[in-house]
């Protein structure tokens, strides 16, 4: 059973998935947003060793996002909540989706690592 929080319709629409990369070796924690995501897992190339991450949240693409990435899988990396929120506001992401995303992130990350 899939226990990942979602904020999208049950129709088979293009999906945005969110992945959390914890802080390490002086690097800030990051949220990786994959538009037109085809999998609940991504492999992130790292200097020391590649890391496989599992999505912690998903939602349907907005029309603005769909137009911006033209059907291609697109990665966006954020290391601050404000930057992510600004991007999502510019691309018409519903406020309720942002609230659900923030709740999912709060359950996932220790307070000292949280993307703030």
C-alpha positions as CSV (number, residue, x, y, z in Angstrom):
1,X,0.0,0.0,0.0
2,X,1.3,3.5,-0.9
3,X,1.4,5.7,2.2
4,X,3.0,8.7,0.4
5,X,1.0,11.9,0.9
6,X,-0.4,13.1,-2.4
7,X,-2.2,16.2,-3.6
8,X,-3.6,15.3,-7.0
9,X,-6.5,13.7,-8.8
10,X,-6.6,10.0,-9.2
11,X,-6.5,10.4,-13.0
12,X,-3.3,9.4,-14.8
13,X,-2.0,13.0,-15.1
14,X,1.6,14.1,-15.3
15,X,3.1,14.0,-11.8
16,X,5.4,16.1,-9.7
17,X,7.3,14.2,-7.1
18,X,9.3,15.5,-4.2
19,X,12.5,14.0,-2.8
20,X,14.4,15.0,0.4
21,X,18.2,15.0,0.4
22,X,19.5,15.3,4.0
23,X,22.3,17.7,4.9
24,X,25.8,16.2,4.9
25,X,29.5,17.2,4.8
26,X,28.7,20.9,5.2
27,X,26.0,20.8,2.5
28,X,22.5,22.1,3.3
29,X,19.5,19.8,3.1
30,X,17.7,20.0,-0.3
31,X,14.3,19.3,-1.7
32,X,14.5,17.9,-5.2
33,X,11.4,18.5,-7.3
34,X,11.0,16.3,-10.4
35,X,8.3,17.4,-12.9
36,X,7.0,14.7,-15.2
37,X,8.4,12.2,-12.8
38,X,8.2,8.6,-14.0
39,X,9.3,6.9,-10.7
40,X,8.9,7.2,-7.0
41,X,12.7,6.8,-6.7
42,X,15.6,8.9,-8.1
43,X,19.3,8.3,-8.1
44,X,21.2,11.5,-7.2
45,X,24.9,11.6,-8.3
46,X,27.0,12.7,-5.3
47,X,30.8,13.2,-5.1
48,X,31.3,10.5,-2.5
49,X,28.6,8.0,-3.6
50,X,25.3,8.1,-5.6
51,X,22.2,8.2,-3.4
52,X,18.8,6.7,-4.2
53,X,15.9,8.7,-2.8
54,X,12.3,7.8,-2.4
55,X,9.6,10.4,-3.0
56,X,7.8,11.7,0.1
57,X,5.1,13.7,-1.7
58,X,3.5,13.9,-5.1
59,X,0.9,16.1,-6.9
60,X,-0.4,16.8,-10.4
61,X,1.5,19.4,-12.6
62,X,0.0,22.8,-13.0
63,X,-0.7,24.1,-16.5
64,X,2.1,26.6,-16.0
65,X,4.6,23.9,-15.1
66,X,3.5,21.7,-18.0
67,X,4.0,24.6,-20.4
68,X,7.4,25.5,-18.9
69,X,8.9,22.0,-19.2
70,X,7.2,21.0,-22.4
71,X,6.7,17.4,-21.5
72,X,10.3,16.8,-20.5
73,X,11.4,15.4,-17.1
74,X,12.7,18.5,-15.3
75,X,14.6,18.6,-12.0
76,X,14.5,21.6,-9.7
77,X,16.6,21.7,-6.5
78,X,15.8,24.0,-3.6
79,X,17.7,24.5,-0.3
80,X,15.3,27.1,1.2
81,X,11.6,26.9,1.7
82,X,11.2,30.5,0.6
83,X,12.8,29.7,-2.8
84,X,10.6,26.7,-3.3
85,X,7.5,28.7,-2.3
86,X,8.3,31.5,-4.7
87,X,8.8,29.1,-7.5
88,X,5.5,27.3,-6.7
89,X,3.6,30.6,-6.5
90,X,4.9,31.6,-9.9
91,X,3.8,28.3,-11.4
92,X,0.3,28.3,-9.9
93,X,0.7,25.5,-7.3
94,X,-2.4,25.5,-5.0
95,X,-1.8,26.8,-1.5
96,X,-3.3,23.6,-0.1
97,X,-0.6,21.6,-1.9
98,X,2.1,23.8,-0.4
99,X,0.6,23.2,3.1
100,X,0.5,19.4,2.5
101,X,4.1,19.5,1.2
102,X,5.3,21.5,4.3
103,X,3.5,19.0,6.6
104,X,5.2,16.1,4.8
105,X,8.6,17.7,5.0
106,X,8.1,18.4,8.7
107,X,7.5,14.7,9.4
108,X,10.5,13.7,7.3
109,X,13.4,15.9,8.4
110,X,14.9,16.6,11.8
111,X,14.5,20.2,12.8
112,X,18.2,21.0,12.5
113,X,18.2,19.8,8.9
114,X,14.9,21.2,7.8
115,X,14.9,23.2,4.6
116,X,14.0,26.6,6.0
